[in-house]
Amino acid sequence: MDINRLSRESCHRLIDKMFTIDQQYRNSSMRYELHTEKERYFTGLTNQNDLVNWTLLLKIVKRHGWPCQANGERSYKAWIIAWHARADWKWVQRFYPHVKKGYQLHCVHPNLYREFKDLFNHLNKIFNPT
């Protein structure tokens, strides 16, 4: 998807849709007992969707910055999408500067920033020991 052709508002609506679909996949996989065929199917869809969401979100925040609005709802949705990358060091590294910048602009709640920062620092110690 060419994010450059979308307005900031269109990108923000896309984040809303990405979040909705993200939650639907996660809710679907939770309906089934672990390690069943249905649970594995929806978990696979969730994992595929995560990669698409991470790619799109990164393009959006590179182009338009972290979503910032008065009530913080869209920022929270973007944070959740980025947070789902927490097991992948490369994605955490990609998102961290944007989460940090969002925090500095008062778009990301301090508790959410702290959680992402702690994750970043923890993984950085593991993958870049001194």
VOPAGU-2260 file (C-alpha; in pm, 1 decimal, decimal comma):
REM VOPAGU-2260
SITE   aa  ch    i         X         Y         Z
SITE  MET   A    0       0,0       0,0       0,0
SITE  ASP   A    1     133,9     339,3     -96,2
SITE  ILE   A    2      96,4     545,7     221,0
SITE  ASN   A    3     235,5     851,2      41,0
SITE  ARG   A    4     -89,4     884,8    -151,7
SITE  LEU   A    5    -300,4     893,5     164,4
SITE  SER   A    6    -374,8    1201,9     370,0
SITE  ARG   A    7    -293,3    1211,8     739,2
SITE  GLU   A    8    -663,0    1164,5     821,8
SITE  SER   A    9    -690,0     867,6     584,3
SITE  CYS   A   10    -387,0     711,9     751,4
SITE  HIS   A   11    -542,3     769,9    1091,2
SITE  ARG   A   12    -863,5     599,1     979,3
SITE  LEU   A   13    -648,0     314,2     850,2
SITE  ILE   A   14    -496,1     277,0    1198,8
SITE  ASP   A   15    -850,6     249,3    1336,6
SITE  LYS   A   16    -931,3     -28,4    1087,0
SITE  MET   A   17    -601,9    -205,4    1151,6
SITE  PHE   A   18    -673,2    -205,0    1524,5
SITE  THR   A   19   -1028,0    -335,2    1477,1
SITE  ILE   A   20    -912,5    -623,9    1259,1
SITE  ASP   A   21    -623,8    -694,7    1496,9
SITE  GLN   A   22    -864,3    -732,1    1786,4
SITE  GLN   A   23   -1105,6    -945,8    1584,6
SITE  TYR   A   24    -830,2   -1194,5    1497,1
SITE  ARG   A   25    -709,4   -1208,9    1855,6
SITE  ASN   A   26   -1062,2   -1257,3    1987,1
SITE  SER   A   27   -1122,5   -1532,2    1730,9
SITE  SER   A   28    -814,9   -1729,2    1834,2
SITE  MET   A   29    -911,3   -1698,9    2203,1
SITE  ARG   A   30   -1247,9   -1865,6    2140,6
SITE  TYR   A   31   -1080,5   -2199,4    2086,1
SITE  GLU   A   32    -886,1   -2430,0    2312,8
SITE  LEU   A   33    -507,7   -2406,2    2278,3
SITE  HIS   A   34    -340,6   -2626,2    2017,2
SITE  THR   A   35    -661,6   -2707,7    1834,0
SITE  GLU   A   36    -683,2   -2673,5    1458,1
SITE  LYS   A   37    -909,9   -2367,2    1482,1
SITE  GLU   A   38    -687,5   -2195,1    1739,2
SITE  ARG   A   39    -377,8   -2257,3    1524,8
SITE  TYR   A   40    -561,9   -2128,6    1217,9
SITE  PHE   A   41    -661,1   -1799,4    1381,6
SITE  THR   A   42    -322,3   -1761,1    1547,0
SITE  GLY   A   43    -163,9   -1796,4    1202,5
SITE  LEU   A   44    -397,1   -1530,5    1064,1
SITE  THR   A   45    -314,7   -1307,4    1360,8
SITE  ASN   A   46      58,9   -1346,1    1298,0
SITE  GLN   A   47      18,5   -1262,9     927,6
SITE  ASN   A   48    -199,5    -965,0    1011,9
SITE  ASP   A   49      57,1    -841,5    1265,2
SITE  LEU   A   50     328,7    -826,2     998,7
SITE  VAL   A   51     102,3    -630,8     765,1
SITE  ASN   A   52      -3,1    -395,7    1047,5
SITE  TRP   A   53     355,4    -335,7    1159,3
SITE  THR   A   54     464,2    -257,2     804,7
SITE  LEU   A   55     174,5     -16,7     747,4
SITE  LEU   A   56     206,7     150,2    1087,1
SITE  LEU   A   57     577,6     208,8    1037,5
SITE  LYS   A   58     510,8     367,7     697,9
SITE  ILE   A   59     240,1     587,1     851,0
SITE  VAL   A   60     447,5     711,9    1144,0
SITE  LYS   A   61     747,6     776,7     919,6
SITE  ARG   A   62     530,6     989,2     692,7
SITE  HIS   A   63     291,8    1157,7     936,7
SITE  GLY   A   64     446,4    1106,3    1279,9
SITE  TRP   A   65     285,6     932,9    1573,1
SITE  PRO   A   66     -91,8     987,6    1575,5
SITE  CYS   A   67    -177,7    1258,2    1822,5
SITE  GLN   A   68    -524,5    1365,8    1924,9
SITE  ALA   A   69    -690,4    1514,8    2229,6
SITE  ASN   A   70    -826,7    1194,1    2381,1
SITE  GLY   A   71    -532,5     973,0    2283,8
SITE  GLU   A   72    -748,6     689,1    2150,1
SITE  ARG   A   73    -574,7     659,5    1813,4
SITE  SER   A   74    -233,1     687,2    1976,3
SITE  TYR   A   75    -331,0     397,9    2202,5
SITE  LYS   A   76    -442,8     190,8    1902,1
SITE  ALA   A   77    -110,8     256,9    1728,6
SITE  TRP   A   78      75,3     167,5    2047,8
SITE  ILE   A   79    -112,6    -163,7    2074,8
SITE  ILE   A   80     -20,0    -250,0    1716,1
SITE  ALA   A   81     345,2    -165,8    1786,4
SITE  TRP   A   82     331,9    -350,9    2121,3
SITE  HIS   A   83     232,3    -671,2    1943,9
SITE  ALA   A   84     583,0    -664,7    1793,7
SITE  ARG   A   85     735,5    -699,4    2141,5
SITE  ALA   A   86     878,5   -1045,1    2070,4
SITE  ASP   A   87    1067,0    -924,3    1763,2
SITE  TRP   A   88    1375,4    -715,8    1841,8
SITE  LYS   A   89    1405,5    -578,6    1488,3
SITE  TRP   A   90    1051,0    -441,6    1494,7
SITE  VAL   A   91    1089,7    -305,8    1846,9
SITE  GLN   A   92    1400,5    -119,5    1727,2
SITE  ARG   A   93    1203,1      24,9    1434,8
SITE  PHE   A   94     911,2     140,4    1646,9
SITE  TYR   A   95    1094,3     270,0    1952,9
SITE  PRO   A   96    1211,5     604,9    1806,0
SITE  HIS   A   97     856,3     679,2    1692,7
SITE  VAL   A   98     701,6     584,1    2027,0
SITE  LYS   A   99     963,4     799,8    2200,0
SITE  LYS   A  100     894,7    1095,7    1971,9
SITE  GLY   A  101     521,1    1051,0    2030,9
SITE  TYR   A  102     585,0    1057,2    2403,9
SITE  GLN   A  103     796,9    1372,9    2373,3
SITE  LEU   A  104     507,4    1538,1    2187,3
SITE  HIS   A  105     266,3    1425,7    2462,3
SITE  CYS   A  106      87,9    1188,9    2222,5
SITE  VAL   A  107     186,9     866,4    2399,4
SITE  HIS   A  108      80,3     818,9    2760,7
SITE  PRO   A  109     381,0     814,1    2996,6
SITE  ASN   A  110     295,4     464,2    3125,9
SITE  LEU   A  111     278,8     324,0    2773,6
SITE  TYR   A  112     603,5     491,9    2679,6
SITE  ARG   A  113     773,0     359,3    2991,4
SITE  GLU   A  114     656,4       7,1    2912,8
SITE  PHE   A  115     790,6      27,6    2556,4
SITE  LYS   A  116    1113,8     189,5    2673,4
SITE  ASP   A  117    1166,6     -83,1    2934,8
SITE  LEU   A  118    1108,5    -348,2    2669,3
SITE  PHE   A  119    1350,1    -174,8    2432,4
SITE  ASN   A  120    1618,8    -148,0    2701,3
SITE  HIS   A  121    1570,0    -510,4    2808,6
SITE  LEU   A  122    1598,1    -644,3    2453,6
SITE  ASN   A  123    1888,3    -414,5    2377,6
SITE  LYS   A  124    2083,1    -565,2    2669,8
SITE  ILE   A  125    2010,4    -914,7    2539,0
SITE  PHE   A  126    2096,8    -849,6    2174,4
SITE  ASN   A  127    2372,1    -590,6    2228,7
SITE  PRO   A  128    2552,5    -690,5    2547,3
SITE  THR   A  129    2845,9    -473,0    2645,1
